[in-house]
């Protein structure tokens, strides 16, 4: 079971790491993926903020999956994705429009958070 979780977290980390690198090289990856506009110099904020979010998440997941004794690192992507989910829920509560893309993002954030928390706990008790 632990090996399966480590593989899942590793694949998760590779996927989001690839997204981070692609978006840092070409931030239009982020604007297209997330349906946002970044006119002029604001593209640099998209590159750095989204890139940092996904790269830090991916590195924490990959390191925690590779070295089970470093399972506490899985709390980093759990905190980032969990905070993003809470932010979305607050936004919806304050009247932000709902959309299929937003719903999909919340599912990904919720599943990602739970995967990281469950795996961290499981690896720490092994």
Backbone as XML, in Angstrom:
<?xml version="1.0"?>
<chain id="A" units="angstrom">
  <residue number="1" name="UNK">
    <atom name="N" x="0.820" y="-1.203" z="0.000"/>
    <atom name="CA" x="0.000" y="0.000" z="0.000"/>
    <atom name="C" x="0.858" y="1.260" z="0.000"/>
  </residue>
  <residue number="2" name="UNK">
    <atom name="N" x="1.895" y="1.274" z="0.848"/>
    <atom name="CA" x="2.754" y="2.458" z="0.901"/>
    <atom name="C" x="3.452" y="2.709" z="-0.424"/>
  </residue>
  <residue number="3" name="UNK">
    <atom name="N" x="3.884" y="1.633" z="-1.090"/>
    <atom name="CA" x="4.545" y="1.796" z="-2.385"/>
    <atom name="C" x="3.577" y="2.387" z="-3.406"/>
  </residue>
  <residue number="4" name="UNK">
    <atom name="N" x="2.340" y="1.935" z="-3.400"/>
    <atom name="CA" x="1.332" y="2.466" z="-4.318"/>
    <atom name="C" x="1.116" y="3.955" z="-4.054"/>
  </residue>
  <residue number="5" name="UNK">
    <atom name="N" x="1.008" y="4.339" z="-2.798"/>
    <atom name="CA" x="0.836" y="5.756" z="-2.447"/>
    <atom name="C" x="2.044" y="6.576" z="-2.875"/>
  </residue>
  <residue number="6" name="UNK">
    <atom name="N" x="3.227" y="6.050" z="-2.651"/>
    <atom name="CA" x="4.440" y="6.775" z="-3.059"/>
    <atom name="C" x="4.488" y="6.962" z="-4.568"/>
  </residue>
  <residue number="7" name="UNK">
    <atom name="N" x="4.068" y="5.948" z="-5.318"/>
    <atom name="CA" x="4.033" y="6.063" z="-6.782"/>
    <atom name="C" x="2.996" y="7.098" z="-7.200"/>
  </residue>
  <residue number="8" name="UNK">
    <atom name="N" x="1.809" y="7.057" z="-6.599"/>
    <atom name="CA" x="0.768" y="8.052" z="-6.920"/>
    <atom name="C" x="1.246" y="9.475" z="-6.641"/>
  </residue>
  <residue number="9" name="UNK">
    <atom name="N" x="1.844" y="9.668" z="-5.469"/>
    <atom name="CA" x="2.346" y="11.004" z="-5.114"/>
    <atom name="C" x="3.478" y="11.413" z="-6.062"/>
  </residue>
  <residue number="10" name="UNK">
    <atom name="N" x="4.336" y="10.462" z="-6.417"/>
    <atom name="CA" x="5.413" y="10.763" z="-7.357"/>
    <atom name="C" x="4.881" y="11.174" z="-8.720"/>
  </residue>
  <residue number="11" name="UNK">
    <atom name="N" x="3.881" y="10.470" z="-9.213"/>
    <atom name="CA" x="3.279" y="10.843" z="-10.497"/>
    <atom name="C" x="2.590" y="12.200" z="-10.407"/>
  </residue>
  <residue number="12" name="UNK">
    <atom name="N" x="1.931" y="12.438" z="-9.279"/>
    <atom name="CA" x="1.304" y="13.737" z="-9.040"/>
    <atom name="C" x="2.374" y="14.834" z="-9.111"/>
  </residue>
  <residue number="13" name="UNK">
    <atom name="N" x="3.495" y="14.592" z="-8.410"/>
    <atom name="CA" x="4.582" y="15.570" z="-8.400"/>
    <atom name="C" x="5.173" y="15.796" z="-9.774"/>
  </residue>
  <residue number="14" name="UNK">
    <atom name="N" x="5.344" y="14.726" z="-10.536"/>
    <atom name="CA" x="5.865" y="14.876" z="-11.902"/>
    <atom name="C" x="4.915" y="15.693" z="-12.763"/>
  </residue>
  <residue number="15" name="UNK">
    <atom name="N" x="3.626" y="15.420" z="-12.651"/>
    <atom name="CA" x="2.642" y="16.151" z="-13.448"/>
    <atom name="C" x="2.616" y="17.635" z="-13.131"/>
  </residue>
  <residue number="16" name="UNK">
    <atom name="N" x="2.555" y="17.959" z="-11.850"/>
    <atom name="CA" x="2.522" y="19.373" z="-11.484"/>
    <atom name="C" x="3.884" y="20.036" z="-11.657"/>
  </residue>
  <residue number="17" name="UNK">
    <atom name="N" x="4.960" y="19.261" z="-11.537"/>
    <atom name="CA" x="6.288" y="19.804" z="-11.822"/>
    <atom name="C" x="6.421" y="20.171" z="-13.289"/>
  </residue>
  <residue number="18" name="UNK">
    <atom name="N" x="5.915" y="19.314" z="-14.167"/>
    <atom name="CA" x="5.935" y="19.599" z="-15.601"/>
    <atom name="C" x="5.107" y="20.837" z="-15.907"/>
  </residue>
  <residue number="19" name="UNK">
    <atom name="N" x="3.930" y="20.941" z="-15.304"/>
    <atom name="CA" x="3.101" y="22.130" z="-15.491"/>
    <atom name="C" x="3.855" y="23.382" z="-15.039"/>
  </residue>
  <residue number="20" name="UNK">
    <atom name="N" x="4.532" y="23.296" z="-13.904"/>
    <atom name="CA" x="5.289" y="24.447" z="-13.385"/>
    <atom name="C" x="6.376" y="24.877" z="-14.356"/>
  </residue>
  <residue number="21" name="UNK">
    <atom name="N" x="7.169" y="23.935" z="-14.822"/>
    <atom name="CA" x="8.271" y="24.274" z="-15.732"/>
    <atom name="C" x="7.733" y="24.839" z="-17.046"/>
  </residue>
  <residue number="22" name="UNK">
    <atom name="N" x="6.699" y="24.213" z="-17.586"/>
    <atom name="CA" x="6.102" y="24.731" z="-18.822"/>
    <atom name="C" x="5.596" y="26.154" z="-18.624"/>
  </residue>
  <residue number="23" name="UNK">
    <atom name="N" x="4.921" y="26.405" z="-17.500"/>
    <atom name="CA" x="4.363" y="27.730" z="-17.239"/>
    <atom name="C" x="5.416" y="28.777" z="-16.937"/>
  </residue>
  <residue number="24" name="UNK">
    <atom name="N" x="6.524" y="28.367" z="-16.341"/>
    <atom name="CA" x="7.608" y="29.319" z="-16.098"/>
    <atom name="C" x="8.270" y="29.711" z="-17.422"/>
  </residue>
  <residue number="25" name="UNK">
    <atom name="N" x="8.431" y="28.739" z="-18.304"/>
    <atom name="CA" x="9.012" y="29.025" z="-19.618"/>
    <atom name="C" x="8.045" y="29.835" z="-20.469"/>
  </residue>
  <residue number="26" name="UNK">
    <atom name="N" x="6.784" y="29.446" z="-20.473"/>
    <atom name="CA" x="5.751" y="30.121" z="-21.262"/>
    <atom name="C" x="4.512" y="30.319" z="-20.397"/>
  </residue>
  <residue number="27" name="UNK">
    <atom name="N" x="4.372" y="31.480" z="-19.756"/>
    <atom name="CA" x="3.251" y="31.691" z="-18.832"/>
    <atom name="C" x="1.877" y="31.640" z="-19.498"/>
  </residue>
  <residue number="28" name="UNK">
    <atom name="N" x="1.831" y="31.642" z="-20.813"/>
    <atom name="CA" x="0.536" y="31.478" z="-21.482"/>
    <atom name="C" x="-0.051" y="30.110" z="-21.183"/>
  </residue>
  <residue number="29" name="UNK">
    <atom name="N" x="0.790" y="29.154" z="-20.782"/>
    <atom name="CA" x="0.296" y="27.851" z="-20.336"/>
    <atom name="C" x="-0.653" y="28.059" z="-19.162"/>
  </residue>
  <residue number="30" name="UNK">
    <atom name="N" x="-0.270" y="28.935" z="-18.230"/>
    <atom name="CA" x="-1.114" y="29.204" z="-17.066"/>
    <atom name="C" x="-2.363" y="29.996" z="-17.442"/>
  </residue>
  <residue number="31" name="UNK">
    <atom name="N" x="-2.199" y="31.026" z="-18.274"/>
    <atom name="CA" x="-3.361" y="31.850" z="-18.619"/>
    <atom name="C" x="-4.394" y="31.037" z="-19.391"/>
  </residue>
  <residue number="32" name="UNK">
    <atom name="N" x="-3.924" y="30.160" z="-20.257"/>
    <atom name="CA" x="-4.845" y="29.304" z="-21.010"/>
    <atom name="C" x="-5.484" y="28.273" z="-20.096"/>
  </residue>
  <residue number="33" name="UNK">
    <atom name="N" x="-4.680" y="27.610" z="-19.281"/>
    <atom name="CA" x="-5.163" y="26.548" z="-18.399"/>
    <atom name="C" x="-6.191" y="27.065" z="-17.397"/>
  </residue>
  <residue number="34" name="UNK">
    <atom name="N" x="-5.968" y="28.275" z="-16.885"/>
    <atom name="CA" x="-6.810" y="28.796" z="-15.812"/>
    <atom name="C" x="-7.759" y="29.902" z="-16.265"/>
  </residue>
  <residue number="35" name="UNK">
    <atom name="N" x="-7.784" y="30.183" z="-17.554"/>
    <atom name="CA" x="-8.742" y="31.140" z="-18.087"/>
    <atom name="C" x="-8.589" y="32.540" z="-17.519"/>
  </residue>
  <residue number="36" name="UNK">
    <atom name="N" x="-7.351" y="32.982" z="-17.389"/>
    <atom name="CA" x="-7.106" y="34.324" z="-16.861"/>
    <atom name="C" x="-6.396" y="35.176" z="-17.906"/>
  </residue>
  <residue number="37" name="UNK">
    <atom name="N" x="-6.508" y="36.474" z="-17.735"/>
    <atom name="CA" x="-5.817" y="37.406" z="-18.616"/>
    <atom name="C" x="-4.674" y="38.033" z="-17.850"/>
  </residue>
  <residue number="38" name="UNK">
    <atom name="N" x="-3.592" y="38.278" z="-18.556"/>
    <atom name="CA" x="-2.425" y="38.898" z="-17.932"/>
    <atom name="C" x="-1.821" y="39.898" z="-18.914"/>
  </residue>
  <residue number="39" name="UNK">
    <atom name="N" x="-2.444" y="41.072" z="-19.002"/>
    <atom name="CA" x="-1.938" y="42.058" z="-19.964"/>
    <atom name="C" x="-0.613" y="42.668" z="-19.520"/>
  </residue>
  <residue number="40" name="UNK">
    <atom name="N" x="0.218" y="42.963" z="-20.489"/>
    <atom name="CA" x="1.467" y="43.674" z="-20.241"/>
    <atom name="C" x="2.391" y="42.983" z="-19.263"/>
  </residue>
  <residue number="41" name="UNK">
    <atom name="N" x="2.911" y="43.776" z="-18.351"/>
    <atom name="CA" x="3.909" y="43.285" z="-17.391"/>
    <atom name="C" x="3.327" y="42.311" z="-16.374"/>
  </residue>
  <residue number="42" name="UNK">
    <atom name="N" x="2.000" y="42.229" z="-16.269"/>
    <atom name="CA" x="1.412" y="41.310" z="-15.293"/>
    <atom name="C" x="1.688" y="39.851" z="-15.638"/>
  </residue>
  <residue number="43" name="UNK">
    <atom name="N" x="2.120" y="39.578" z="-16.863"/>
    <atom name="CA" x="2.459" y="38.203" z="-17.241"/>
    <atom name="C" x="3.595" y="37.684" z="-16.363"/>
  </residue>
  <residue number="44" name="UNK">
    <atom name="N" x="4.467" y="38.592" z="-15.901"/>
    <atom name="CA" x="5.567" y="38.180" z="-15.032"/>
    <atom name="C" x="5.053" y="37.683" z="-13.694"/>
  </residue>
  <residue number="45" name="UNK">
    <atom name="N" x="3.987" y="38.297" z="-13.176"/>
    <atom name="CA" x="3.382" y="37.822" z="-11.920"/>
    <atom name="C" x="2.763" y="36.443" z="-12.100"/>
  </residue>
  <residue number="46" name="UNK">
    <atom name="N" x="2.130" y="36.223" z="-13.242"/>
    <atom name="CA" x="1.554" y="34.908" z="-13.522"/>
    <atom name="C" x="2.671" y="33.870" z="-13.565"/>
  </residue>
  <residue number="47" name="UNK">
    <atom name="N" x="3.750" y="34.191" z="-14.288"/>
    <atom name="CA" x="4.887" y="33.276" z="-14.399"/>
    <atom name="C" x="5.440" y="32.927" z="-13.016"/>
  </residue>
  <residue number="48" name="UNK">
    <atom name="N" x="5.682" y="33.934" z="-12.201"/>
    <atom name="CA" x="6.350" y="33.691" z="-10.918"/>
    <atom name="C" x="5.409" y="33.116" z="-9.856"/>
  </residue>
  <residue number="49" name="UNK">
    <atom name="N" x="4.208" y="33.644" z="-9.728"/>
    <atom name="CA" x="3.300" y="33.189" z="-8.672"/>
    <atom name="C" x="2.774" y="31.779" z="-8.942"/>
  </residue>
  <residue number="50" name="UNK">
    <atom name="N" x="2.249" y="31.552" z="-10.128"/>
    <atom name="CA" x="1.761" y="30.214" z="-10.455"/>
    <atom name="C" x="2.919" y="29.224" z="-10.508"/>
  </residue>
  <residue number="51" name="UNK">
    <atom name="N" x="4.029" y="29.660" z="-11.099"/>
    <atom name="CA" x="5.203" y="28.782" z="-11.170"/>
    <atom name="C" x="5.684" y="28.363" z="-9.797"/>
  </residue>
  <residue number="52" name="UNK">
    <atom name="N" x="5.743" y="29.301" z="-8.875"/>
    <atom name="CA" x="6.184" y="28.982" z="-7.511"/>
    <atom name="C" x="5.210" y="28.031" z="-6.830"/>
  </residue>
  <residue number="53" name="UNK">
    <atom name="N" x="3.928" y="28.300" z="-6.956"/>
    <atom name="CA" x="2.905" y="27.453" z="-6.336"/>
    <atom name="C" x="3.068" y="25.999" z="-6.779"/>
  </residue>
  <residue number="54" name="UNK">
    <atom name="N" x="3.126" y="25.795" z="-8.081"/>
    <atom name="CA" x="3.179" y="24.429" z="-8.598"/>
    <atom name="C" x="4.550" y="23.788" z="-8.425"/>
  </residue>
  <residue number="55" name="UNK">
    <atom name="N" x="5.614" y="24.555" z="-8.549"/>
    <atom name="CA" x="6.954" y="23.979" z="-8.411"/>
    <atom name="C" x="7.236" y="23.575" z="-6.964"/>
  </residue>
  <residue number="56" name="UNK">
    <atom name="N" x="6.897" y="24.409" z="-6.011"/>
    <atom name="CA" x="7.095" y="24.074" z="-4.595"/>
    <atom name="C" x="6.236" y="22.864" z="-4.223"/>
  </residue>
  <residue number="57" name="UNK">
    <atom name="N" x="4.998" y="22.840" z="-4.701"/>
    <atom name="CA" x="4.136" y="21.684" z="-4.446"/>
    <atom name="C" x="4.746" y="20.411" z="-5.009"/>
  </residue>
  <residue number="58" name="UNK">
    <atom name="N" x="5.208" y="20.488" z="-6.231"/>
    <atom name="CA" x="5.767" y="19.306" z="-6.899"/>
    <atom name="C" x="7.034" y="18.819" z="-6.212"/>
  </residue>
  <residue number="59" name="UNK">
    <atom name="N" x="7.925" y="19.733" z="-5.864"/>
    <atom name="CA" x="9.175" y="19.329" z="-5.210"/>
    <atom name="C" x="8.883" y="18.692" z="-3.855"/>
  </residue>
  <residue number="60" name="UNK">
    <atom name="N" x="7.972" y="19.272" z="-3.077"/>
    <atom name="CA" x="7.604" y="18.680" z="-1.789"/>
    <atom name="C" x="7.045" y="17.278" z="-1.958"/>
  </residue>
  <residue number="61" name="UNK">
    <atom name="N" x="6.172" y="17.099" z="-2.963"/>
    <atom name="CA" x="5.574" y="15.786" z="-3.206"/>
    <atom name="C" x="6.619" y="14.780" z="-3.672"/>
  </residue>
  <residue number="62" name="UNK">
    <atom name="N" x="7.463" y="15.192" z="-4.603"/>
    <atom name="CA" x="8.470" y="14.263" z="-5.121"/>
    <atom name="C" x="9.471" y="13.853" z="-4.046"/>
  </residue>
  <residue number="63" name="UNK">
    <atom name="N" x="9.907" y="14.805" z="-3.266"/>
    <atom name="CA" x="10.871" y="14.510" z="-2.208"/>
    <atom name="C" x="10.257" y="13.606" z="-1.139"/>
  </residue>
  <residue number="64" name="UNK">
    <atom name="N" x="9.030" y="13.912" z="-0.756"/>
    <atom name="CA" x="8.343" y="13.088" z="0.237"/>
    <atom name="C" x="8.059" y="11.680" z="-0.265"/>
  </residue>
  <residue number="65" name="UNK">
    <atom name="N" x="7.776" y="11.546" z="-1.566"/>
    <atom name="CA" x="7.528" y="10.221" z="-2.147"/>
    <atom name="C" x="8.821" y="9.432" z="-2.288"/>
  </residue>
  <residue number="66" name="UNK">
    <atom name="N" x="9.897" y="10.120" z="-2.637"/>
    <atom name="CA" x="11.185" y="9.456" z="-2.858"/>
    <atom name="C" x="11.800" y="8.979" z="-1.545"/>
  </residue>
  <residue number="67" name="UNK">
    <atom name="N" x="11.697" y="9.796" z="-0.526"/>
    <atom name="CA" x="12.294" y="9.502" z="0.777"/>
    <atom name="C" x="11.194" y="9.450" z="1.826"/>
  </residue>
  <residue number="68" name="UNK">
    <atom name="N" x="10.665" y="8.279" z="2.128"/>
    <atom name="CA" x="9.547" y="8.188" z="3.086"/>
    <atom name="C" x="9.851" y="8.804" z="4.449"/>
  </residue>
  <residue number="69" name="UNK">
    <atom name="N" x="11.120" y="8.846" z="4.834"/>
    <atom name="CA" x="11.461" y="9.475" z="6.111"/>
    <atom name="C" x="11.262" y="10.992" z="6.061"/>
  </residue>
  <residue number="70" name="UNK">
    <atom name="N" x="11.054" y="11.532" z="4.869"/>
    <atom name="CA" x="10.775" y="12.963" z="4.686"/>
    <atom name="C" x="9.288" y="13.199" z="4.407"/>
  </residue>
  <residue number="71" name="UNK">
    <atom name="N" x="8.442" y="12.293" z="4.876"/>
    <atom name="CA" x="7.002" y="12.366" z="4.602"/>
    <atom name="C" x="6.386" y="13.686" z="5.054"/>
  </residue>
  <residue number="72" name="UNK">
    <atom name="N" x="6.993" y="14.352" z="6.031"/>
    <atom name="CA" x="6.458" y="15.648" z="6.476"/>
    <atom name="C" x="6.441" y="16.674" z="5.345"/>
  </residue>
  <residue number="73" name="UNK">
    <atom name="N" x="7.289" y="16.491" z="4.338"/>
    <atom name="CA" x="7.295" y="17.416" z="3.201"/>
    <atom name="C" x="5.987" y="17.366" z="2.420"/>
  </residue>
  <residue number="74" name="UNK">
    <atom name="N" x="5.222" y="16.293" z="2.562"/>
    <atom name="CA" x="3.940" y="16.198" z="1.871"/>
    <atom name="C" x="2.915" y="17.186" z="2.437"/>
  </residue>
  <residue number="75" name="UNK">
    <atom name="N" x="3.188" y="17.715" z="3.627"/>
    <atom name="CA" x="2.297" y="18.726" z="4.189"/>
    <atom name="C" x="2.409" y="20.058" z="3.431"/>
  </residue>
  <residue number="76" name="UNK">
    <atom name="N" x="3.499" y="20.256" z="2.715"/>
    <atom name="CA" x="3.657" y="21.501" z="1.937"/>
    <atom name="C" x="2.635" y="21.548" z="0.802"/>
  </residue>
  <residue number="77" name="UNK">
    <atom name="N" x="2.610" y="20.558" z="-0.110"/>
    <atom name="CA" x="1.569" y="20.632" z="-1.146"/>
    <atom name="C" x="0.157" y="20.523" z="-0.564"/>
  </residue>
  <residue number="78" name="UNK">
    <atom name="N" x="-0.001" y="19.783" z="0.529"/>
    <atom name="CA" x="-1.325" y="19.709" z="1.159"/>
    <atom name="C" x="-1.766" y="21.095" z="1.619"/>
  </residue>
  <residue number="79" name="UNK">
    <atom name="N" x="-0.860" y="21.840" z="2.228"/>
    <atom name="CA" x="-1.204" y="23.190" z="2.700"/>
    <atom name="C" x="-1.498" y="24.131" z="1.537"/>
  </residue>
  <residue number="80" name="UNK">
    <atom name="N" x="-0.695" y="24.065" z="0.486"/>
    <atom name="CA" x="-0.909" y="24.950" z="-0.657"/>
    <atom name="C" x="-2.229" y="24.650" z="-1.352"/>
  </residue>
  <residue number="81" name="UNK">
    <atom name="N" x="-2.472" y="23.388" z="-1.671"/>
    <atom name="CA" x="-3.701" y="23.039" z="-2.373"/>
    <atom name="C" x="-4.919" y="23.179" z="-1.473"/>
  </residue>
  <residue number="82" name="UNK">
    <atom name="N" x="-4.772" y="22.873" z="-0.186"/>
    <atom name="CA" x="-5.873" y="23.059" z="0.753"/>
    <atom name="C" x="-6.243" y="24.524" z="0.904"/>
  </residue>
  <residue number="83" name="UNK">
    <atom name="N" x="-5.239" y="25.390" z="0.962"/>
    <atom name="CA" x="-5.495" y="26.825" z="1.056"/>
    <atom name="C" x="-6.168" y="27.344" z="-0.207"/>
  </residue>
  <residue number="84" name="UNK">
    <atom name="N" x="-5.747" y="26.850" z="-1.356"/>
    <atom name="CA" x="-6.390" y="27.242" z="-2.614"/>
    <atom name="C" x="-7.864" y="26.837" z="-2.610"/>
  </residue>
  <residue number="85" name="UNK">
    <atom name="N" x="-8.145" y="25.634" z="-2.120"/>
    <atom name="CA" x="-9.526" y="25.165" z="-2.051"/>
    <atom name="C" x="-10.361" y="26.041" z="-1.117"/>
  </residue>
  <residue number="86" name="UNK">
    <atom name="N" x="-9.822" y="26.360" z="0.035"/>
    <atom name="CA" x="-10.534" y="27.225" z="0.976"/>
    <atom name="C" x="-10.789" y="28.599" z="0.341"/>
  </residue>
  <residue number="87" name="UNK">
    <atom name="N" x="-9.805" y="29.121" z="-0.365"/>
    <atom name="CA" x="-9.983" y="30.406" z="-1.051"/>
    <atom name="C" x="-11.106" y="30.359" z="-2.070"/>
  </residue>
  <residue number="88" name="UNK">
    <atom name="N" x="-11.172" y="29.266" z="-2.810"/>
    <atom name="CA" x="-12.259" y="29.120" z="-3.792"/>
    <atom name="C" x="-13.618" y="29.046" z="-3.102"/>
  </residue>
  <residue number="89" name="UNK">
    <atom name="N" x="-13.682" y="28.301" z="-2.013"/>
    <atom name="CA" x="-14.950" y="28.182" z="-1.280"/>
    <atom name="C" x="-15.383" y="29.522" z="-0.702"/>
  </residue>
  <residue number="90" name="UNK">
    <atom name="N" x="-14.431" y="30.279" z="-0.189"/>
    <atom name="CA" x="-14.748" y="31.621" z="0.315"/>
    <atom name="C" x="-15.267" y="32.487" z="-0.826"/>
  </residue>
  <residue number="91" name="UNK">
    <atom name="N" x="-14.596" y="32.412" z="-1.968"/>
    <atom name="CA" x="-15.027" y="33.180" z="-3.132"/>
    <atom name="C" x="-16.454" y="32.840" z="-3.544"/>
  </residue>
  <residue number="92" name="UNK">
    <atom name="N" x="-16.761" y="31.560" z="-3.576"/>
    <atom name="CA" x="-18.128" y="31.167" z="-3.918"/>
    <atom name="C" x="-19.121" y="31.689" z="-2.891"/>
  </residue>
  <residue number="93" name="UNK">
    <atom name="N" x="-18.738" y="31.632" z="-1.621"/>
    <atom name="CA" x="-19.598" y="32.144" z="-0.564"/>
    <atom name="C" x="-19.822" y="33.645" z="-0.659"/>
  </residue>
  <residue number="94" name="UNK">
    <atom name="N" x="-18.849" y="34.347" z="-1.220"/>
    <atom name="CA" x="-18.958" y="35.799" z="-1.371"/>
    <atom name="C" x="-19.580" y="36.208" z="-2.705"/>
  </residue>
  <residue number="95" name="UNK">
    <atom name="N" x="-19.981" y="35.199" z="-3.501"/>
    <atom name="CA" x="-20.696" y="35.518" z="-4.732"/>
    <atom name="C" x="-19.918" y="35.370" z="-6.018"/>
  </residue>
  <residue number="96" name="UNK">
    <atom name="N" x="-18.693" y="34.840" z="-5.970"/>
    <atom name="CA" x="-17.977" y="34.586" z="-7.219"/>
    <atom name="C" x="-18.803" y="33.634" z="-8.069"/>
  </residue>
  <residue number="97" name="UNK">
    <atom name="N" x="-18.785" y="33.821" z="-9.381"/>
    <atom name="CA" x="-19.579" y="32.916" z="-10.227"/>
    <atom name="C" x="-19.012" y="31.495" z="-10.214"/>
  </residue>
  <residue number="98" name="UNK">
    <atom name="N" x="-19.900" y="30.525" z="-10.198"/>
    <atom name="CA" x="-19.501" y="29.119" z="-10.285"/>
    <atom name="C" x="-19.321" y="28.764" z="-11.752"/>
  </residue>
  <residue number="99" name="UNK">
    <atom name="N" x="-18.441" y="27.825" z="-12.018"/>
    <atom name="CA" x="-18.230" y="27.360" z="-13.384"/>
    <atom name="C" x="-17.739" y="25.922" z="-13.340"/>
  </residue>
  <residue number="100" name="UNK">
    <atom name="N" x="-17.822" y="25.259" z="-14.475"/>
    <atom name="CA" x="-17.327" y="23.883" z="-14.569"/>
    <atom name="C" x="-15.827" y="23.848" z="-14.297"/>
  </residue>
  <residue number="101" name="UNK">
    <atom name="N" x="-15.096" y="24.836" z="-14.788"/>
    <atom name="CA" x="-13.647" y="24.883" z="-14.570"/>
    <atom name="C" x="-13.331" y="25.064" z="-13.090"/>
  </residue>
  <residue number="102" name="UNK">
    <atom name="N" x="-14.097" y="25.902" z="-12.418"/>
    <atom name="CA" x="-13.898" y="26.121" z="-10.987"/>
    <atom name="C" x="-14.219" y="24.851" z="-10.205"/>
  </residue>
  <residue number="103" name="UNK">
    <atom name="N" x="-15.286" y="24.171" z="-10.582"/>
    <atom name="CA" x="-15.644" y="22.921" z="-9.924"/>
    <atom name="C" x="-14.547" y="21.876" z="-10.111"/>
  </residue>
  <residue number="104" name="UNK">
    <atom name="N" x="-14.023" y="21.784" z="-11.322"/>
    <atom name="CA" x="-12.944" y="20.836" z="-11.601"/>
    <atom name="C" x="-11.720" y="21.168" z="-10.755"/>
  </residue>
  <residue number="105" name="UNK">
    <atom name="N" x="-11.382" y="22.445" z="-10.663"/>
    <atom name="CA" x="-10.223" y="22.855" z="-9.867"/>
    <atom name="C" x="-10.422" y="22.493" z="-8.398"/>
  </residue>
  <residue number="106" name="UNK">
    <atom name="N" x="-11.630" y="22.684" z="-7.880"/>
    <atom name="CA" x="-11.894" y="22.350" z="-6.478"/>
    <atom name="C" x="-11.789" y="20.846" z="-6.233"/>
  </residue>
  <residue number="107" name="UNK">
    <atom name="N" x="-12.217" y="20.057" z="-7.184"/>
    <atom name="CA" x="-12.078" y="18.605" z="-7.045"/>
    <atom name="C" x="-10.608" y="18.219" z="-7.025"/>
  </residue>
  <residue number="108" name="UNK">
    <atom name="N" x="-9.826" y="18.781" z="-7.948"/>
    <atom name="CA" x="-8.385" y="18.487" z="-8.002"/>
    <atom name="C" x="-7.712" y="18.928" z="-6.709"/>
  </residue>
  <residue number="109" name="UNK">
    <atom name="N" x="-8.055" y="20.109" z="-6.225"/>
    <atom name="CA" x="-7.453" y="20.602" z="-4.982"/>
    <atom name="C" x="-7.836" y="19.734" z="-3.788"/>
  </residue>
  <residue number="110" name="UNK">
    <atom name="N" x="-9.093" y="19.334" z="-3.707"/>
    <atom name="CA" x="-9.539" y="18.496" z="-2.602"/>
    <atom name="C" x="-8.899" y="17.124" z="-2.627"/>
  </residue>
  <residue number="111" name="UNK">
    <atom name="N" x="-8.879" y="16.498" z="-3.785"/>
    <atom name="CA" x="-8.262" y="15.171" z="-3.908"/>
    <atom name="C" x="-6.762" y="15.261" z="-3.637"/>
  </residue>
  <residue number="112" name="UNK">
    <atom name="N" x="-6.126" y="16.286" z="-4.158"/>
    <atom name="CA" x="-4.680" y="16.460" z="-3.946"/>
    <atom name="C" x="-4.364" y="16.638" z="-2.465"/>
  </residue>
  <residue number="113" name="UNK">
    <atom name="N" x="-5.142" y="17.461" z="-1.791"/>
    <atom name="CA" x="-4.937" y="17.695" z="-0.365"/>
    <atom name="C" x="-5.091" y="16.402" z="0.420"/>
  </residue>
  <residue number="114" name="UNK">
    <atom name="N" x="-6.155" y="15.672" z="0.139"/>
    <atom name="CA" x="-6.399" y="14.416" z="0.856"/>
    <atom name="C" x="-5.312" y="13.381" z="0.560"/>
  </residue>
  <residue number="115" name="UNK">
    <atom name="N" x="-4.867" y="13.296" z="-0.692"/>
    <atom name="CA" x="-3.810" y="12.350" z="-1.056"/>
    <atom name="C" x="-2.538" y="12.649" z="-0.272"/>
  </residue>
  <residue number="116" name="UNK">
    <atom name="N" x="-2.163" y="13.917" z="-0.205"/>
    <atom name="CA" x="-0.935" y="14.285" z="0.497"/>
    <atom name="C" x="-1.061" y="14.036" z="2.002"/>
  </residue>
  <residue number="117" name="UNK">
    <atom name="N" x="-2.191" y="14.423" z="2.586"/>
    <atom name="CA" x="-2.377" y="14.221" z="4.028"/>
    <atom name="C" x="-2.400" y="12.733" z="4.381"/>
  </residue>
  <residue number="118" name="UNK">
    <atom name="N" x="-3.140" y="11.949" z="3.613"/>
    <atom name="CA" x="-3.236" y="10.522" z="3.879"/>
    <atom name="C" x="-1.876" y="9.843" z="3.722"/>
  </residue>
  <residue number="119" name="UNK">
    <atom name="N" x="-1.169" y="10.186" z="2.646"/>
    <atom name="CA" x="0.137" y="9.561" z="2.404"/>
    <atom name="C" x="1.140" y="9.967" z="3.468"/>
  </residue>
  <residue number="120" name="UNK">
    <atom name="N" x="1.161" y="11.217" z="3.853"/>
    <atom name="CA" x="2.098" y="11.667" z="4.892"/>
    <atom name="C" x="1.859" y="10.901" z="6.175"/>
  </residue>
  <residue number="121" name="UNK">
    <atom name="N" x="0.619" y="10.803" z="6.558"/>
    <atom name="CA" x="0.288" y="10.092" z="7.804"/>
    <atom name="C" x="0.640" y="8.610" z="7.710"/>
  </residue>
  <residue number="122" name="UNK">
    <atom name="N" x="0.330" y="8.023" z="6.582"/>
    <atom name="CA" x="0.600" y="6.584" z="6.388"/>
    <atom name="C" x="2.112" y="6.310" z="6.411"/>
  </residue>
  <residue number="123" name="UNK">
    <atom name="N" x="2.893" y="7.153" z="5.741"/>
    <atom name="CA" x="4.340" y="6.932" z="5.688"/>
    <atom name="C" x="5.001" y="7.192" z="7.042"/>
  </residue>
  <residue number="124" name="UNK">
    <atom name="N" x="4.455" y="8.123" z="7.799"/>
    <atom name="CA" x="5.027" y="8.434" z="9.112"/>
    <atom name="C" x="4.795" y="7.296" z="10.111"/>
  </residue>
  <residue number="125" name="UNK">
    <atom name="N" x="3.716" y="6.541" z="9.936"/>
    <atom name="CA" x="3.419" y="5.474" z="10.876"/>
    <atom name="C" x="4.002" y="4.122" z="10.429"/>
  </residue>
  <residue number="126" name="UNK">
    <atom name="N" x="4.613" y="4.110" z="9.255"/>
    <atom name="CA" x="5.168" y="2.843" z="8.738"/>
    <atom name="C" x="6.494" y="2.509" z="9.391"/>
  </residue>
</chain>
